[in-house]
Amino acid sequence: MSALFEAVKRRFEAREGHAQPRRFTDPRTAQIESFIPAAVLIALTERERPGMLLLHRPSSMRAHPGQVAFPGGRIDPGEAPVEAALREANEELGIDPACVRVVGTGDLYRTGSGYEITPVLGIVPPDIEIRPNPAEVAKWFEAPVDFVLDPANQKARSLEWEGATREYVEIMWEGHRIWGVTGAIITNLTHRLNWHD
């Protein structure tokens, strides 16, 4: 096992069952009776300064155009969250599932659009081949894990939308605006890993 895998797994498992951190959720989730299951892959690269793989959705997409996201999508019937996350990462970024060492699944995140997302944390080689699917990915990038998981870089923001104030987390890295659901999942992961303790 790699040093990064062991370190992340140890931190990940140490927090299992602990009180969950405050989430930046859409208040509309209170009115939703059933959610569509989905999963995303949080892929950390195995290098001296580990990175986190993220992508920009094409501006032509109906949902969340141009936004930064993790590879992921709906869970198919009979499919486990880990399987779904690996399948989606393969479809969107060409990541070979055999190259991903899965650490575990993170805290469920519910969205105002009716999705219940399971984040799947995995470690990938630093030289993994990335082949983005242009239908689903405008571009991809790798942000340093120590930067995105630093609470000092996770800025609390709010906006007025549909007559209500919405709170969210924003992380800016080299012109990439990481916010919304992705920002919230990263914030939850920061608490789960105690990365800066």
C-alpha positions as CSV (number, residue, x, y, z in Angstrom):
1,M,0.0,0.0,0.0
2,S,1.2,3.5,-0.7
3,A,1.9,6.1,2.0
4,L,-0.8,8.4,0.7
5,F,-3.4,5.6,0.7
6,E,-2.5,4.6,4.2
7,A,-2.5,8.1,5.6
8,V,-5.8,9.0,4.0
9,K,-7.5,5.7,5.0
10,R,-6.3,6.1,8.6
11,R,-7.7,9.7,8.8
12,F,-10.9,8.7,7.0
13,E,-11.7,5.7,9.2
14,A,-10.8,7.6,12.4
15,R,-13.7,10.0,11.9
16,E,-16.3,7.3,11.0
17,G,-19.4,7.8,13.2
18,H,-18.4,11.2,14.5
19,A,-20.7,14.2,14.5
20,Q,-21.0,15.5,11.0
21,P,-19.9,19.0,10.0
22,R,-22.4,21.7,9.1
23,R,-23.4,21.4,5.5
24,F,-24.1,24.2,3.1
25,T,-27.4,22.8,1.7
26,D,-30.2,24.1,-0.3
27,P,-33.3,24.6,1.9
28,R,-35.4,23.1,-0.8
29,T,-34.2,19.7,0.3
30,A,-36.7,19.8,3.2
31,Q,-39.6,19.6,0.7
32,I,-38.2,16.7,-1.3
33,E,-39.6,13.3,-0.3
34,S,-37.4,11.0,-2.4
35,F,-34.0,11.6,-3.8
36,I,-32.2,10.3,-7.0
37,P,-29.1,8.4,-5.9
38,A,-25.9,9.6,-7.4
39,A,-22.1,9.1,-6.8
40,V,-19.0,11.1,-7.6
41,L,-15.3,10.1,-7.5
42,I,-12.9,12.2,-5.5
43,A,-9.6,11.1,-7.1
44,L,-6.4,12.1,-5.3
45,T,-3.2,11.7,-7.2
46,E,-0.3,9.8,-5.6
47,R,2.5,12.3,-5.7
48,E,4.7,14.2,-3.3
49,R,2.2,17.0,-3.3
50,P,-1.1,15.1,-3.9
51,G,-3.6,16.6,-6.2
52,M,-7.4,16.4,-6.6
53,L,-8.9,15.8,-10.1
54,L,-11.8,18.1,-11.1
55,L,-13.5,19.0,-14.3
56,H,-15.5,21.8,-15.9
57,R,-18.9,20.9,-17.3
58,P,-19.5,22.1,-20.9
59,S,-21.3,25.4,-21.1
60,S,-23.9,23.7,-23.4
61,M,-25.1,21.4,-20.6
62,R,-28.6,21.9,-19.3
63,A,-27.7,21.4,-15.6
64,H,-24.8,23.3,-14.0
65,P,-23.2,24.5,-17.3
66,G,-19.5,25.5,-17.0
67,Q,-19.4,24.6,-13.3
68,V,-16.5,22.7,-11.7
69,A,-17.5,19.2,-10.6
70,F,-16.2,15.8,-9.7
71,P,-16.7,13.0,-12.3
72,G,-20.0,11.4,-11.4
73,G,-23.7,10.9,-12.1
74,R,-26.7,8.8,-11.3
75,I,-26.4,5.4,-9.8
76,D,-28.0,2.8,-12.1
77,P,-30.5,0.2,-10.7
78,G,-28.6,-2.6,-8.9
79,E,-25.4,-0.6,-8.9
80,A,-23.4,0.2,-5.7
81,P,-22.1,3.8,-5.2
82,V,-18.5,2.8,-5.7
83,E,-19.3,1.0,-8.9
84,A,-21.2,4.1,-10.2
85,A,-18.5,6.5,-9.3
86,L,-15.8,4.4,-11.0
87,R,-18.0,3.9,-14.1
88,E,-18.8,7.6,-14.4
89,A,-15.1,8.5,-13.9
90,N,-14.3,6.1,-16.7
91,E,-17.0,7.5,-19.0
92,E,-16.1,11.2,-18.3
93,L,-12.3,11.2,-17.9
94,G,-11.3,7.8,-19.2
95,I,-10.0,6.7,-15.8
96,D,-9.4,3.0,-15.7
97,P,-11.3,1.6,-12.6
98,A,-8.5,-0.9,-12.1
99,C,-6.1,2.1,-11.4
100,V,-8.3,3.5,-8.5
101,R,-7.6,2.3,-5.0
102,V,-10.8,3.1,-3.2
103,V,-10.5,4.4,0.4
104,G,-14.2,4.6,1.2
105,T,-17.4,6.5,0.9
106,G,-18.0,10.0,2.4
107,D,-20.9,11.7,3.9
108,L,-24.1,11.7,1.7
109,Y,-24.9,15.1,0.2
110,R,-28.4,16.1,-0.8
111,T,-29.0,18.8,-3.4
112,G,-32.0,21.1,-4.0
113,S,-32.4,19.5,-7.4
114,G,-33.3,16.2,-5.8
115,Y,-30.0,14.2,-5.8
116,E,-28.5,12.3,-2.9
117,I,-24.8,12.1,-3.7
118,T,-22.3,9.6,-2.3
119,P,-18.7,10.8,-2.6
120,V,-16.3,8.0,-3.2
121,L,-12.7,8.7,-2.2
122,G,-9.9,7.0,-4.2
123,I,-6.2,7.2,-4.9
124,V,-4.9,7.2,-8.5
125,P,-1.3,7.1,-9.9
126,P,0.3,10.4,-10.7
127,D,0.8,9.5,-14.4
128,I,-2.8,8.1,-14.9
129,E,-4.0,8.7,-18.4
130,I,-6.9,11.1,-18.7
131,R,-9.1,11.0,-21.8
132,P,-11.9,13.5,-21.3
133,N,-15.2,12.9,-23.0
134,P,-16.0,16.3,-24.8
135,A,-19.7,15.7,-24.5
136,E,-19.5,15.9,-20.7
137,V,-16.1,17.6,-19.9
138,A,-15.0,21.0,-21.2
139,K,-11.6,20.7,-19.5
140,W,-10.1,19.0,-16.5
141,F,-7.5,20.1,-13.9
142,E,-5.7,19.0,-10.9
143,A,-5.7,21.2,-7.8
144,P,-3.4,20.6,-4.8
145,V,-5.1,18.7,-2.0
146,D,-3.4,20.8,0.7
147,F,-4.9,23.9,-1.0
148,V,-8.5,22.8,-1.5
149,L,-8.8,21.1,1.9
150,D,-7.4,24.1,3.7
151,P,-10.3,25.8,5.6
152,A,-8.7,29.2,5.0
153,N,-9.3,28.7,1.3
154,Q,-13.0,27.6,1.7
155,K,-14.8,30.9,1.8
156,A,-18.4,31.1,3.0
157,R,-20.5,33.1,0.5
158,S,-24.2,33.8,0.0
159,L,-26.5,34.9,-2.8
160,E,-30.1,35.8,-3.4
161,W,-31.8,33.2,-5.6
162,E,-35.5,32.5,-6.1
163,G,-36.4,34.8,-3.3
164,A,-34.2,33.3,-0.7
165,T,-30.6,33.6,0.6
166,R,-28.5,30.6,-0.3
167,E,-25.2,29.9,1.5
168,Y,-22.4,28.1,-0.3
169,V,-18.6,27.5,-0.1
170,E,-16.3,29.0,-2.8
171,I,-12.7,27.9,-3.4
172,M,-10.7,29.8,-5.9
173,W,-7.6,28.1,-7.4
174,E,-5.7,29.5,-10.4
175,G,-8.9,31.0,-11.9
176,H,-11.0,27.9,-11.2
177,R,-14.1,28.7,-9.2
178,I,-15.0,25.6,-7.1
179,W,-18.4,26.2,-5.4
180,G,-21.9,24.9,-4.9
181,V,-22.2,21.1,-4.4
182,T,-18.6,20.5,-5.2
183,G,-17.4,23.1,-2.7
184,A,-19.7,21.6,0.0
185,I,-18.5,18.1,-0.6
186,I,-14.9,19.3,-0.3
187,T,-15.7,21.1,2.9
188,N,-17.2,18.0,4.4
189,L,-14.1,16.0,3.3
190,T,-11.9,18.5,5.1
191,H,-13.8,17.8,8.3
192,R,-13.7,14.1,7.7
193,L,-10.0,13.9,7.1
194,N,-8.9,16.6,9.7
195,W,-6.3,17.3,7.0
196,H,-4.7,20.3,8.7
197,D,-4.6,18.8,12.3
